[in-house]
Amino acid sequence: MKKLSIVLVLTLLVATFALTACGAPKPADLKEKYEKEGYTVIMNESEDGTANLTASKGLTNTVTITWFASEDSAKQAEEAAKNNNLLKSTIYRNGKMLAIGSEEAVKLAK
């Protein structure tokens, strides 16, 4: 019974760490990732945890990524973007992060 308890606790710990690691990437991490891929990057971060990153490579390969204060705000922005997507941009949301841009550029945010 004691071994079963230990195994159960270890399994829960591993699952917790795995789920925590699957969150949205941090702004600084994505900035570095885009720069390594040859993108020109402009990023603004504020103390409240929100941030904006715009990356471009050529004229048509661009992305704008916003980290919102709450997941609800990100969901509302995602819905608005989908309803007003005149340029047929790729839209991707992960938690509080929302990326809108070319398919190739948005793929790097995943």
C-alpha positions in Angstrom: 0.0 0.0 0.0 2.9 2.3 0.8 4.5 1.7 -2.6 1.2 2.4 -4.3 1.0 5.8 -2.5 4.5 6.7 -3.5 4.0 5.8 -7.1 0.7 7.8 -7.2 2.4 10.9 -5.7 5.3 10.7 -8.2 2.8 10.3 -11.1 0.9 13.3 -10.0 4.1 15.4 -9.7 5.3 14.4 -13.2 1.9 15.2 -14.6 1.9 18.6 -12.9 5.3 19.5 -14.3 4.3 18.3 -17.8 1.2 20.5 -17.8 3.0 23.5 -16.5 5.7 23.2 -19.2 3.0 23.3 -21.9 2.1 26.9 -21.3 2.5 29.8 -23.7 6.2 30.8 -24.5 7.6 33.8 -22.7 8.1 37.0 -24.8 11.9 37.0 -24.4 12.1 33.4 -25.5 10.1 34.1 -28.7 12.1 37.2 -29.4 15.3 35.2 -29.3 13.7 32.5 -31.5 12.6 34.9 -34.2 15.9 36.7 -34.2 17.7 33.4 -34.7 15.5 32.7 -37.7 16.5 36.1 -39.3 13.4 38.1 -38.4 13.6 41.8 -37.4 11.9 42.0 -34.0 10.4 44.9 -32.0 9.2 44.0 -28.5 7.6 45.9 -25.7 7.0 44.5 -22.2 5.3 46.1 -19.3 5.5 45.4 -15.6 2.0 43.9 -15.5 3.0 40.9 -17.6 1.5 42.1 -20.9 3.8 42.4 -23.9 3.8 42.9 -27.7 6.2 41.5 -30.2 6.2 42.2 -33.9 8.5 40.2 -36.1 9.1 40.6 -39.9 11.2 38.9 -42.5 10.6 40.4 -45.9 7.4 42.1 -46.9 4.8 39.3 -46.4 6.3 37.2 -43.6 5.2 39.0 -40.5 3.6 38.3 -37.1 2.3 40.3 -34.2 2.1 38.5 -30.9 0.3 40.0 -27.8 0.4 38.6 -24.3 -2.7 39.7 -22.5 -3.3 40.3 -18.7 -5.9 37.5 -18.7 -6.9 34.5 -20.7 -10.4 35.9 -21.1 -9.0 39.0 -22.7 -6.9 36.9 -25.1 -10.0 34.8 -26.0 -12.1 38.0 -26.7 -9.3 39.4 -28.9 -9.0 36.0 -30.7 -12.8 36.1 -31.5 -12.6 39.7 -32.7 -9.6 38.8 -34.9 -11.5 35.8 -36.4 -14.6 37.9 -37.1 -12.5 40.7 -38.8 -9.9 38.6 -40.6 -10.1 40.4 -44.0 -6.5 39.5 -44.9 -7.0 35.8 -44.1 -4.2 35.9 -41.6 -3.3 32.8 -39.5 -4.5 33.2 -35.9 -3.2 31.2 -33.0 -3.9 31.5 -29.3 -2.2 29.7 -26.4 -3.4 30.8 -23.0 -2.8 34.6 -22.7 -0.8 34.8 -25.9 -2.3 35.6 -29.3 -0.4 35.5 -32.5 -1.7 36.9 -35.8 0.2 36.9 -39.1 1.6 34.8 -42.0 1.4 31.0 -41.6 5.2 30.6 -41.6 5.7 33.3 -39.0 2.9 32.2 -36.7 4.2 28.6 -36.8 7.4 29.7 -34.9 5.2 30.9 -32.0 3.8 27.4 -31.4 
